[in-house]
Amino acid sequence: MAELAELEDSKTREVNERHGDDHGVNLGKLRALAKRLKTQQELACRLWETDDTAARLLALLICRPKAFGRDELDAMLRQARTPKVHGWLVNYVVKKNPHAEELRLAWSADPDPVVASAGWALTTERVAKKPEGLDLAGLLDVIEARMQGAPPRLQWAMNHCLAQIGIEHADHRARAMDIGERLEVLKDYPTSPGCTSPYAPVWITEMVSRRQGGPAVRPAAAAPSRGAAEPSAESAS
């Protein structure tokens, strides 16, 4: 904790707090510290229990993802107060855990929209990497019916899934584009130069073009905080 305190920077904290993340640690320096510490599951668990955001981020970098039980991960997700901790927990730990599919199903149906957003993030991972057994048409039905009125974090996760279906699955691309065009979710989202808009029709078109040899543009894929209308300056990855 002393080393983490030394990495604290007031300007970094100011930027992060605007996006719902209450820490002032440069993530590059945090990763360097994690690289030096290497994997330490017991230390990771102690850091998590501090309830300090920077400590929890470090914990997620030095833990053993496969060492956590299903109920432990469920509790950790519900304890993840900030967008960055939530995103890293899902991306760096849950996706590598043998209980990922069970948690995907449970979280997707959870009444808490932030928990449900984690289920949709895991679903998006399956859409891209292991779509066998997924009802893609059924997912599009749910997205079409619920995405427009969903809370920000859940809406972002559902939109990502919509775009991923359109990018990865040509048979469903036209419908994914149509849903995006009609719902207009994130259509006016401010996008930095060199990044792809998160508006699904643009996102799908750009990524398909890249795979066909078009210019590379970085997708704007960071999820917004619980109450914010814009994402963190740094993506979950």
C-alpha positions as CSV (number, residue, x, y, z in Angstrom):
1,M,0.0,0.0,0.0
2,A,2.9,2.3,0.7
3,E,4.2,1.9,-2.9
4,L,0.7,2.5,-4.3
5,A,0.5,5.7,-2.2
6,E,3.8,6.9,-3.8
7,L,2.3,6.4,-7.3
8,E,-0.6,8.7,-6.5
9,D,-0.9,11.7,-8.7
10,S,-3.5,14.5,-8.1
11,K,-4.0,15.3,-11.8
12,T,-4.5,11.6,-12.7
13,R,-7.1,11.4,-9.9
14,E,-8.9,14.4,-11.1
15,V,-9.3,12.9,-14.6
16,N,-10.3,9.5,-13.3
17,E,-12.8,10.9,-10.9
18,R,-14.7,12.6,-13.7
19,H,-15.3,9.1,-15.0
20,G,-16.2,7.4,-11.8
21,D,-12.8,5.9,-10.9
22,D,-11.6,7.1,-7.5
23,H,-7.8,6.6,-7.8
24,G,-4.9,8.6,-8.9
25,V,-2.4,5.9,-10.0
26,N,-1.0,5.9,-13.5
27,L,-1.9,2.5,-14.9
28,G,1.4,2.1,-16.7
29,K,3.2,2.5,-13.4
30,L,0.7,0.1,-11.8
31,R,1.4,-2.5,-14.4
32,A,5.1,-2.1,-13.9
33,L,4.7,-2.7,-10.2
34,A,2.5,-5.8,-10.9
35,K,5.2,-7.1,-13.3
36,R,7.8,-6.8,-10.5
37,L,5.6,-8.5,-7.9
38,K,4.6,-11.3,-10.3
39,T,1.7,-13.6,-9.5
40,Q,0.9,-13.7,-5.8
41,Q,-2.6,-15.0,-5.1
42,E,-2.5,-14.5,-1.3
43,L,-1.3,-10.9,-1.6
44,A,-4.0,-10.3,-4.3
45,C,-6.7,-11.4,-1.9
46,R,-5.4,-9.1,0.8
47,L,-5.2,-6.2,-1.6
48,W,-8.8,-6.8,-2.7
49,E,-10.1,-6.8,0.9
50,T,-8.8,-3.2,1.4
51,D,-11.6,-1.8,-0.7
52,D,-9.1,0.6,-2.2
53,T,-9.5,1.0,-6.0
54,A,-5.8,1.1,-6.8
55,A,-5.1,-1.8,-4.6
56,R,-7.9,-3.8,-6.2
57,L,-6.6,-3.0,-9.7
58,L,-3.2,-4.3,-8.6
59,A,-4.8,-7.4,-7.1
60,L,-6.4,-8.2,-10.5
61,L,-3.0,-8.0,-12.2
62,I,-1.2,-10.3,-9.8
63,C,-3.9,-12.9,-9.0
64,R,-4.4,-16.4,-10.4
65,P,-7.7,-16.1,-12.4
66,K,-8.4,-19.8,-12.2
67,A,-8.0,-19.9,-8.4
68,F,-11.3,-18.2,-7.6
69,G,-14.5,-20.0,-7.0
70,R,-17.8,-19.1,-8.6
71,D,-19.3,-17.5,-5.5
72,E,-16.1,-15.6,-4.9
73,L,-16.2,-14.0,-8.3
74,D,-19.9,-13.2,-7.9
75,A,-19.2,-11.4,-4.6
76,M,-16.2,-9.6,-6.1
77,L,-18.3,-8.3,-9.0
78,R,-20.9,-6.9,-6.7
79,Q,-18.1,-5.3,-4.6
80,A,-16.5,-3.7,-7.6
81,R,-17.6,-0.1,-7.0
82,T,-15.8,1.6,-9.9
83,P,-15.9,1.1,-13.7
84,K,-12.2,0.2,-14.0
85,V,-12.3,-2.4,-11.3
86,H,-15.4,-3.9,-12.8
87,G,-13.9,-4.0,-16.3
88,W,-10.6,-5.5,-15.2
89,L,-12.3,-8.1,-13.1
90,V,-14.4,-9.3,-16.0
91,N,-11.7,-9.0,-18.7
92,Y,-8.6,-10.2,-16.7
93,V,-10.1,-12.7,-14.3
94,V,-13.6,-13.9,-15.0
95,K,-13.0,-14.6,-18.7
96,K,-10.1,-16.9,-17.8
97,N,-12.0,-18.7,-15.0
98,P,-13.7,-22.1,-15.5
99,H,-16.9,-20.6,-14.1
100,A,-17.2,-18.0,-16.7
101,E,-20.1,-19.5,-18.6
102,E,-22.1,-20.2,-15.5
103,L,-21.5,-16.6,-14.4
104,R,-22.4,-15.3,-17.8
105,L,-25.8,-16.9,-17.7
106,A,-26.5,-15.8,-14.1
107,W,-25.3,-12.2,-14.5
108,S,-27.1,-11.7,-17.8
109,A,-30.4,-12.3,-16.0
110,D,-29.5,-10.3,-12.9
111,P,-31.8,-7.4,-12.0
112,D,-28.8,-5.1,-11.2
113,P,-28.0,-3.5,-14.5
114,V,-24.3,-3.2,-13.7
115,V,-24.1,-6.9,-12.9
116,A,-26.1,-7.6,-16.0
117,S,-23.6,-5.6,-18.0
118,A,-20.9,-8.1,-17.0
119,G,-23.0,-10.9,-18.3
120,W,-23.3,-9.1,-21.6
121,A,-19.6,-8.5,-21.7
122,L,-19.0,-12.3,-21.3
123,T,-21.7,-12.9,-24.0
124,T,-19.8,-10.5,-26.4
125,E,-16.6,-12.6,-25.7
126,R,-18.5,-15.7,-26.7
127,V,-19.9,-14.1,-29.8
128,A,-16.4,-13.3,-31.0
129,K,-14.5,-16.4,-29.9
130,K,-16.9,-19.3,-29.2
131,P,-20.3,-18.7,-30.7
132,E,-21.3,-22.3,-31.0
133,G,-24.5,-22.8,-29.0
134,L,-25.4,-19.1,-28.8
135,D,-28.8,-18.0,-30.1
136,L,-27.6,-15.0,-32.0
137,A,-31.0,-14.2,-33.4
138,G,-32.4,-14.4,-29.8
139,L,-29.7,-12.0,-28.6
140,L,-30.6,-9.6,-31.3
141,D,-34.3,-9.8,-30.2
142,V,-33.3,-8.9,-26.6
143,I,-31.1,-6.1,-27.8
144,E,-33.8,-4.7,-30.1
145,A,-36.3,-4.7,-27.3
146,R,-34.3,-3.5,-24.3
147,M,-31.1,-1.6,-25.4
148,Q,-32.6,1.8,-26.1
149,G,-34.0,2.2,-22.6
150,A,-31.2,0.4,-20.7
151,P,-29.1,2.3,-18.0
152,P,-25.7,3.5,-19.4
153,R,-23.4,0.7,-18.4
154,L,-25.8,-2.0,-19.5
155,Q,-26.7,-0.1,-22.7
156,W,-23.0,0.1,-23.6
157,A,-22.5,-3.6,-23.0
158,M,-25.5,-4.5,-25.1
159,N,-24.4,-2.2,-27.9
160,H,-21.0,-3.8,-27.9
161,C,-22.6,-7.2,-28.3
162,L,-24.8,-5.9,-31.1
163,A,-21.7,-4.6,-32.9
164,Q,-19.8,-7.8,-32.3
165,I,-22.6,-9.9,-33.8
166,G,-22.6,-7.7,-36.9
167,I,-18.8,-7.8,-37.2
168,E,-18.3,-11.5,-36.7
169,H,-21.4,-13.0,-38.3
170,A,-22.2,-12.0,-41.8
171,D,-25.6,-13.8,-41.7
172,H,-26.8,-11.5,-39.0
173,R,-25.0,-8.4,-40.2
174,A,-27.9,-6.7,-42.0
175,R,-30.2,-7.1,-39.0
176,A,-27.6,-5.9,-36.6
177,M,-27.0,-2.8,-38.8
178,D,-30.8,-2.2,-39.0
179,I,-31.2,-2.4,-35.2
180,G,-28.4,0.0,-34.7
181,E,-29.8,2.5,-37.3
182,R,-33.3,2.4,-35.9
183,L,-32.4,2.6,-32.2
184,E,-29.6,5.2,-32.8
185,V,-27.9,4.3,-29.5
186,L,-24.6,6.2,-29.1
187,K,-25.1,7.8,-32.6
188,D,-23.9,11.2,-31.3
189,Y,-21.3,9.9,-29.0
190,P,-18.1,12.1,-29.1
191,T,-15.3,10.2,-30.7
192,S,-11.6,11.2,-30.7
193,P,-9.7,11.4,-33.9
194,G,-8.3,8.0,-35.0
195,C,-11.0,6.1,-33.0
196,T,-14.1,4.4,-34.4
197,S,-17.5,5.6,-33.2
198,P,-19.3,3.1,-30.8
199,Y,-22.5,3.7,-32.9
200,A,-23.0,0.1,-34.1
201,P,-23.6,0.7,-37.8
202,V,-20.3,2.7,-38.0
203,W,-18.5,0.3,-35.8
204,I,-19.5,-2.7,-37.8
205,T,-18.8,-1.1,-41.1
206,E,-15.3,0.1,-40.0
207,M,-14.2,-3.2,-38.5
208,V,-15.4,-5.3,-41.4
209,S,-13.6,-2.9,-43.7
210,R,-10.4,-3.3,-41.7
211,R,-10.6,-7.1,-42.0
212,Q,-10.9,-6.7,-45.7
213,G,-7.8,-4.6,-45.9
214,G,-9.0,-1.1,-45.0
215,P,-7.2,1.4,-42.8
216,A,-6.8,0.5,-39.1
217,V,-8.8,2.7,-36.7
218,R,-9.0,2.0,-32.9
219,P,-12.5,1.3,-31.6
220,A,-13.8,3.4,-28.8
221,A,-14.7,0.5,-26.5
222,A,-14.5,1.8,-23.0
223,A,-17.7,1.5,-20.9
224,P,-19.2,4.5,-19.2
225,S,-19.4,4.7,-15.4
226,R,-22.6,4.1,-13.5
227,G,-23.9,7.6,-13.8
228,A,-21.7,9.1,-16.5
229,A,-22.6,9.6,-20.1
230,E,-19.0,9.2,-21.3
231,P,-16.4,6.4,-20.8
232,S,-13.2,6.4,-18.8
233,A,-10.2,7.9,-20.7
234,E,-8.6,4.4,-20.6
235,S,-10.2,1.3,-21.9
236,A,-10.7,-1.9,-19.8
237,S,-7.8,-3.4,-21.7
